[in-house]
């Protein structure tokens, strides 16, 4: 007996060659070692005797040098997905939340019945056009194309399809002129949103505004990750798999102190009925935005709000990059903007400097002091603070 990637294999005519059954298929499968590579193909039949004959035919073709693996990829995209799904659920953090729904809704209906060997540039081009015809944004189309390429890359890695298939798919370029979403709230809108939040949602939204953490990072935050003594939140499991330390501002510290702890529940934010962390707060957040009169705004935009206000507060992009946990500074460059209000103020200050009668040079600054009640300035921290209120 022999095991390969969790599947039970019966040895055939030699080591690493034989027939085996998979849990997700009623058909017999062949595992073949050829020219230093391992290939796995469905025989297309649940009949063992028929499968053996097919397998013997393949072995004979190999001996006669008449077997070309590039033409033998009979596994369908749907069959491959069953294996990929098991792999991705334990490896890709955003898989269940965003990748899996995309595969089920768009990729499987379009590619499901196709053999991996049948997928080529033309078919993927057609898929791209299909998504556009359905009214999807360029960003969404590019996202689904990226998922497809990642899946086929893994199929090549598993020797389930030749490199040539992936090369053909990679020829399909992402759509251009994609305007990446960058919606953020003004300070006044932040107050309106916080006041409109339900009781359980308010501390979650405040944490997002004061840390720039992702929704999944907040909802799965545990007390063990919070170091109030030294003033840091420690994130070990992040989207980029990089450890991140987030400073705790005065307002955030006050917020955390006011959250009651249950010694039997490790999570900071949890559903009191299930005693488990919230799986999502989409409905509550949508209701809060509606109540506050805020349109076209998603929870992830709180992260954009955090970063945008840091930049408008003259925080360097390198610091913003570290706080957000970006791997590449290119991701952070999208925040290099200033809102029109601050741009106008900056130009006005420059004008006053250039045409001032004062001979001493002055520094062009963007005044950001806010006297509004509820906002405080911590000179030791780059964060803007928002009070909890009543």
MISEPA-811885 format. One record per residue (C-alpha): residue number from 1; residue in three letters; x, y, z. Coordinates in steps of 0.02 Angstrom, whole numbers. Layout:
N
NODE  nr rest   east  north     up
NODE NUM  ALA      X      Y      Z
...
//
This chain:
390
NODE  nr rest   east  north     up
NODE   1  UNK      0      0      0
NODE   2  UNK     54    176    -34
NODE   3  UNK    -15    349      5
NODE   4  UNK     -3    506   -101
NODE   5  UNK    -71    674    -44
NODE   6  UNK   -204    593     63
NODE   7  UNK   -267    470    -68
NODE   8  UNK   -253    283    -52
NODE   9  UNK   -161    211   -201
NODE  10  UNK   -145     32   -257
NODE  11  UNK     19     -5   -340
NODE  12  UNK     12    -55   -520
NODE  13  UNK    148   -100   -643
NODE  14  UNK    285    -14   -544
NODE  15  UNK    324    109   -407
NODE  16  UNK    220    268   -415
NODE  17  UNK    108    192   -548
NODE  18  UNK    -64    116   -524
NODE  19  UNK   -250    139   -500
NODE  20  UNK   -334    220   -352
NODE  21  UNK   -502    285   -295
NODE  22  UNK   -535    463   -237
NODE  23  UNK   -663    512   -108
NODE  24  UNK   -742    641   -224
NODE  25  UNK   -758    527   -377
NODE  26  UNK   -838    359   -418
NODE  27  UNK   -714    330   -559
NODE  28  UNK   -544    246   -550
NODE  29  UNK   -393    358   -567
NODE  30  UNK   -219    326   -634
NODE  31  UNK    -57    388   -558
NODE  32  UNK     87    385   -682
NODE  33  UNK    270    427   -663
NODE  34  UNK    344    485   -828
NODE  35  UNK    506    579   -865
NODE  36  UNK    527    635   -687
NODE  37  UNK    349    698   -668
NODE  38  UNK    194    626   -586
NODE  39  UNK     26    633   -675
NODE  40  UNK   -149    594   -610
NODE  41  UNK   -290    557   -731
NODE  42  UNK   -465    491   -718
NODE  43  UNK   -498    333   -817
NODE  44  UNK   -676    393   -839
NODE  45  UNK   -752    231   -775
NODE  46  UNK   -804    156   -607
NODE  47  UNK   -774    -20   -678
NODE  48  UNK   -610    -87   -610
NODE  49  UNK   -581   -208   -755
NODE  50  UNK   -611    -74   -886
NODE  51  UNK   -499     45   -789
NODE  52  UNK   -360    -87   -787
NODE  53  UNK   -370   -104   -976
NODE  54  UNK   -359     85   -999
NODE  55  UNK   -212     89   -880
NODE  56  UNK   -122    -54   -972
NODE  57  UNK   -149     41  -1136
NODE  58  UNK    -66    195  -1064
NODE  59  UNK     82     91  -1003
NODE  60  UNK    102     15  -1175
NODE  61  UNK    102    187  -1257
NODE  62  UNK    236    245  -1135
NODE  63  UNK    346     97  -1183
NODE  64  UNK    321    137  -1368
NODE  65  UNK    352    322  -1335
NODE  66  UNK    178    361  -1399
NODE  67  UNK    107    438  -1240
NODE  68  UNK    108    627  -1223
NODE  69  UNK     46    690  -1055
NODE  70  UNK     -4    860  -1123
NODE  71  UNK   -145    772  -1215
NODE  72  UNK   -202    663  -1070
NODE  73  UNK   -272    790   -948
NODE  74  UNK   -448    721   -930
NODE  75  UNK   -484    797   -760
NODE  76  UNK   -620    928   -766
NODE  77  UNK   -612   1098   -684
NODE  78  UNK   -751   1043   -568
NODE  79  UNK   -656    887   -515
NODE  80  UNK   -499    989   -486
NODE  81  UNK   -598   1115   -383
NODE  82  UNK   -648    978   -261
NODE  83  UNK   -465    950   -220
NODE  84  UNK   -420   1133   -224
NODE  85  UNK   -563   1175   -105
NODE  86  UNK   -494   1058     30
NODE  87  UNK   -321   1133      9
NODE  88  UNK   -374   1316      7
NODE  89  UNK   -489   1311    158
NODE  90  UNK   -342   1279    274
NODE  91  UNK   -213   1385    182
NODE  92  UNK   -297   1544    118
NODE  93  UNK   -368   1658    253
NODE  94  UNK   -491   1749    141
NODE  95  UNK   -545   1592     49
NODE  96  UNK   -710   1554    135
NODE  97  UNK   -760   1737    144
NODE  98  UNK   -722   1797    -32
NODE  99  UNK   -632   1671   -144
NODE 100  UNK   -749   1522   -123
NODE 101  UNK   -909   1622   -161
NODE 102  UNK   -826   1691   -318
NODE 103  UNK   -778   1518   -379
NODE 104  UNK   -951   1447   -346
NODE 105  UNK  -1043   1592   -428
NODE 106  UNK   -934   1630   -578
NODE 107  UNK   -794   1506   -613
NODE 108  UNK   -880   1338   -587
NODE 109  UNK  -1032   1376   -696
NODE 110  UNK   -917   1433   -837
NODE 111  UNK   -770   1312   -827
NODE 112  UNK   -842   1168   -723
NODE 113  UNK   -872   1042   -863
NODE 114  UNK   -714   1084   -960
NODE 115  UNK   -558    978   -946
NODE 116  UNK   -412   1077   -879
NODE 117  UNK   -323   1040  -1043
NODE 118  UNK   -463   1128  -1139
NODE 119  UNK   -442   1296  -1052
NODE 120  UNK   -348   1415  -1166
NODE 121  UNK   -328   1600  -1203
NODE 122  UNK   -485   1612  -1309
NODE 123  UNK   -596   1532  -1177
NODE 124  UNK   -529   1645  -1039
NODE 125  UNK   -550   1797  -1152
NODE 126  UNK   -731   1744  -1176
NODE 127  UNK   -751   1724   -989
NODE 128  UNK   -686   1901   -964
NODE 129  UNK   -811   1967  -1092
NODE 130  UNK   -950   1867  -1008
NODE 131  UNK   -915   1950   -841
NODE 132  UNK   -915   2122   -921
NODE 133  UNK  -1082   2085  -1004
NODE 134  UNK  -1153   2045   -833
NODE 135  UNK  -1113   2221   -776
NODE 136  UNK   -967   2178   -662
NODE 137  UNK   -840   2313   -626
NODE 138  UNK   -666   2302   -700
NODE 139  UNK   -598   2274   -525
NODE 140  UNK   -712   2123   -499
NODE 141  UNK   -670   2051   -670
NODE 142  UNK   -485   2065   -632
NODE 143  UNK   -511   1985   -461
NODE 144  UNK   -596   1831   -536
NODE 145  UNK   -462   1816   -668
NODE 146  UNK   -329   1819   -532
NODE 147  UNK   -420   1680   -439
NODE 148  UNK   -426   1575   -598
NODE 149  UNK   -240   1598   -628
NODE 150  UNK   -200   1552   -448
NODE 151  UNK   -303   1393   -461
NODE 152  UNK   -222   1338   -624
NODE 153  UNK    -50   1378   -553
NODE 154  UNK    -87   1254   -413
NODE 155  UNK   -150   1127   -541
NODE 156  UNK     18   1138   -631
NODE 157  UNK    109   1123   -465
NODE 158  UNK     10    964   -430
NODE 159  UNK     49    899   -605
NODE 160  UNK   -135    896   -649
NODE 161  UNK   -112   1002   -805
NODE 162  UNK     39   1053   -909
NODE 163  UNK    129   1219   -896
NODE 164  UNK     67   1264  -1070
NODE 165  UNK   -111   1286  -1004
NODE 166  UNK    -57   1411   -874
NODE 167  UNK     49   1503  -1002
NODE 168  UNK   -103   1522  -1115
NODE 169  UNK   -211   1588   -973
NODE 170  UNK    -78   1713   -920
NODE 171  UNK    -86   1791  -1092
NODE 172  UNK   -255   1862  -1044
NODE 173  UNK   -215   2032   -970
NODE 174  UNK   -313   2119   -832
NODE 175  UNK   -431   2258   -884
NODE 176  UNK   -353   2430   -882
NODE 177  UNK   -417   2595   -815
NODE 178  UNK   -475   2517   -653
NODE 179  UNK   -516   2654   -529
NODE 180  UNK   -475   2577   -362
NODE 181  UNK   -603   2620   -232
NODE 182  UNK   -544   2748   -105
NODE 183  UNK   -693   2810     -5
NODE 184  UNK   -661   2887    165
NODE 185  UNK   -760   2986    292
NODE 186  UNK   -736   3163    352
NODE 187  UNK   -722   3190    540
NODE 188  UNK   -902   3248    544
NODE 189  UNK   -959   3091    454
NODE 190  UNK   -861   2985    577
NODE 191  UNK   -962   3062    720
NODE 192  UNK  -1125   3034    628
NODE 193  UNK  -1083   2852    594
NODE 194  UNK  -1028   2816    773
NODE 195  UNK  -1186   2893    844
NODE 196  UNK  -1291   2788    725
NODE 197  UNK  -1209   2623    772
NODE 198  UNK  -1299   2490    872
NODE 199  UNK  -1227   2455   1045
NODE 200  UNK  -1128   2301    991
NODE 201  UNK  -1066   2385    832
NODE 202  UNK  -1000   2549    903
NODE 203  UNK   -840   2480    984
NODE 204  UNK   -803   2378    828
NODE 205  UNK   -817   2531    715
NODE 206  UNK   -713   2635    835
NODE 207  UNK   -577   2503    837
NODE 208  UNK   -574   2505    647
NODE 209  UNK   -560   2695    642
NODE 210  UNK   -423   2700    774
NODE 211  UNK   -316   2556    710
NODE 212  UNK   -349   2529    525
NODE 213  UNK   -367   2344    559
NODE 214  UNK   -459   2233    435
NODE 215  UNK   -633   2173    480
NODE 216  UNK   -576   1993    501
NODE 217  UNK   -434   2050    615
NODE 218  UNK   -555   2146    725
NODE 219  UNK   -691   2015    735
NODE 220  UNK   -563   1881    781
NODE 221  UNK   -465   1990    902
NODE 222  UNK   -429   1907   1070
NODE 223  UNK   -378   1982   1236
NODE 224  UNK   -217   1884   1225
NODE 225  UNK   -166   1993   1077
NODE 226  UNK   -190   2154   1175
NODE 227  UNK    -44   2218   1277
NODE 228  UNK   -115   2365   1374
NODE 229  UNK     41   2380   1481
NODE 230  UNK    153   2421   1333
NODE 231  UNK     12   2493   1227
NODE 232  UNK      9   2376   1077
NODE 233  UNK   -107   2258    986
NODE 234  UNK     -9   2110    919
NODE 235  UNK    -72   2031    758
NODE 236  UNK     13   1866    716
NODE 237  UNK   -111   1800    588
NODE 238  UNK   -133   1932    454
NODE 239  UNK   -183   1931    271
NODE 240  UNK      0   1942    220
NODE 241  UNK     57   1820    354
NODE 242  UNK    168   1955    428
NODE 243  UNK    168   1998    613
NODE 244  UNK    102   2173    645
NODE 245  UNK    106   2282    800
NODE 246  UNK    -24   2420    814
NODE 247  UNK     -4   2560    944
NODE 248  UNK   -151   2585   1061
NODE 249  UNK   -204   2768   1069
NODE 250  UNK   -281   2847   1225
NODE 251  UNK   -458   2835   1158
NODE 252  UNK   -434   2653   1106
NODE 253  UNK   -364   2612   1278
NODE 254  UNK   -517   2692   1358
NODE 255  UNK   -629   2592   1242
NODE 256  UNK   -544   2427   1284
NODE 257  UNK   -551   2461   1471
NODE 258  UNK   -739   2487   1458
NODE 259  UNK   -772   2322   1370
NODE 260  UNK   -826   2190   1497
NODE 261  UNK   -723   2031   1493
NODE 262  UNK   -785   1853   1510
NODE 263  UNK   -643   1739   1572
NODE 264  UNK   -720   1594   1476
NODE 265  UNK   -724   1687   1309
NODE 266  UNK   -557   1739   1232
NODE 267  UNK   -631   1859   1103
NODE 268  UNK   -648   2046   1128
NODE 269  UNK   -804   2061   1020
NODE 270  UNK   -926   1916   1026
NODE 271  UNK  -1109   1875   1010
NODE 272  UNK  -1180   1862   1187
NODE 273  UNK  -1304   1730   1130
NODE 274  UNK  -1183   1611   1043
NODE 275  UNK  -1029   1658   1146
NODE 276  UNK   -933   1658    983
NODE 277  UNK   -856   1800    882
NODE 278  UNK   -969   1888    758
NODE 279  UNK   -954   1808    586
NODE 280  UNK  -1001   1973    506
NODE 281  UNK  -1080   2141    547
NODE 282  UNK  -1135   2185    371
NODE 283  UNK  -1321   2211    410
NODE 284  UNK  -1290   2314    567
NODE 285  UNK  -1160   2420    478
NODE 286  UNK  -1274   2449    329
NODE 287  UNK  -1412   2505    446
NODE 288  UNK  -1294   2624    536
NODE 289  UNK  -1237   2703    372
NODE 290  UNK  -1417   2725    318
NODE 291  UNK  -1464   2805    484
NODE 292  UNK  -1313   2922    473
NODE 293  UNK  -1354   2970    293
NODE 294  UNK  -1190   2899    229
NODE 295  UNK  -1199   2823     55
NODE 296  UNK  -1082   2712    -45
NODE 297  UNK   -982   2659    107
NODE 298  UNK   -923   2486    161
NODE 299  UNK   -840   2423    319
NODE 300  UNK   -671   2409    232
NODE 301  UNK   -682   2595    195
NODE 302  UNK   -653   2626    380
NODE 303  UNK   -476   2565    346
NODE 304  UNK   -464   2691    204
NODE 305  UNK   -528   2825    323
NODE 306  UNK   -394   2783    450
NODE 307  UNK   -255   2790    320
NODE 308  UNK   -319   2946    233
NODE 309  UNK   -327   3046    395
NODE 310  UNK   -153   2990    441
NODE 311  UNK    -87   3056    276
NODE 312  UNK   -185   3218    294
NODE 313  UNK   -106   3233    466
NODE 314  UNK     65   3233    380
NODE 315  UNK    108   3054    429
NODE 316  UNK    241   2981    314
NODE 317  UNK    187   2846    192
NODE 318  UNK    318   2727    262
NODE 319  UNK    235   2737    433
NODE 320  UNK     62   2715    356
NODE 321  UNK    127   2562    263
NODE 322  UNK    185   2482    426
NODE 323  UNK     23   2521    517
NODE 324  UNK    -83   2448    377
NODE 325  UNK     30   2296    355
NODE 326  UNK     58   2322    169
NODE 327  UNK    194   2215     92
NODE 328  UNK    228   2338    -47
NODE 329  UNK    236   2528    -35
NODE 330  UNK    139   2533   -199
NODE 331  UNK    -16   2484   -102
NODE 332  UNK      9   2631     14
NODE 333  UNK     40   2756   -126
NODE 334  UNK   -147   2763   -159
NODE 335  UNK   -158   2867      0
NODE 336  UNK    -32   2995    -60
NODE 337  UNK   -178   3107   -105
NODE 338  UNK   -254   3248     -5
NODE 339  UNK   -437   3292     -9
NODE 340  UNK   -482   3451   -108
NODE 341  UNK   -510   3546     54
NODE 342  UNK   -332   3516    112
NODE 343  UNK   -259   3546    -60
NODE 344  UNK   -341   3716    -69
NODE 345  UNK   -280   3758    105
NODE 346  UNK   -103   3704     60
NODE 347  UNK   -100   3812    -98
NODE 348  UNK   -168   3959      2
NODE 349  UNK    -29   3940    129
NODE 350  UNK    100   3929    -10
NODE 351  UNK     31   4088    -87
NODE 352  UNK     42   4180     79
NODE 353  UNK    221   4120     99
NODE 354  UNK    280   4172    -74
NODE 355  UNK    199   4344    -74
NODE 356  UNK    220   4386    109
NODE 357  UNK    318   4545    154
NODE 358  UNK    403   4448    293
NODE 359  UNK    580   4414    235
NODE 360  UNK    599   4262    345
NODE 361  UNK    553   4101    258
NODE 362  UNK    406   4011    333
NODE 363  UNK    353   3831    323
NODE 364  UNK    206   3782    216
NODE 365  UNK     89   3687    330
NODE 366  UNK    -84   3615    323
NODE 367  UNK   -173   3664    485
NODE 368  UNK   -263   3513    552
NODE 369  UNK   -304   3571    729
NODE 370  UNK   -482   3524    769
NODE 371  UNK   -570   3613    913
NODE 372  UNK   -730   3514    897
NODE 373  UNK   -784   3433   1058
NODE 374  UNK   -747   3248   1059
NODE 375  UNK   -584   3259    961
NODE 376  UNK   -419   3261   1052
NODE 377  UNK   -241   3275    992
NODE 378  UNK   -109   3158   1060
NODE 379  UNK     60   3232   1017
NODE 380  UNK    144   3067   1054
NODE 381  UNK     35   2972    932
NODE 382  UNK    -11   3001    750
NODE 383  UNK   -189   2940    778
NODE 384  UNK   -338   3055    782
NODE 385  UNK   -452   3013    928
NODE 386  UNK   -640   2996    934
NODE 387  UNK   -728   2990   1101
NODE 388  UNK   -860   2861   1139
NODE 389  UNK   -986   2989   1195
NODE 390  UNK  -1136   2934   1295
//
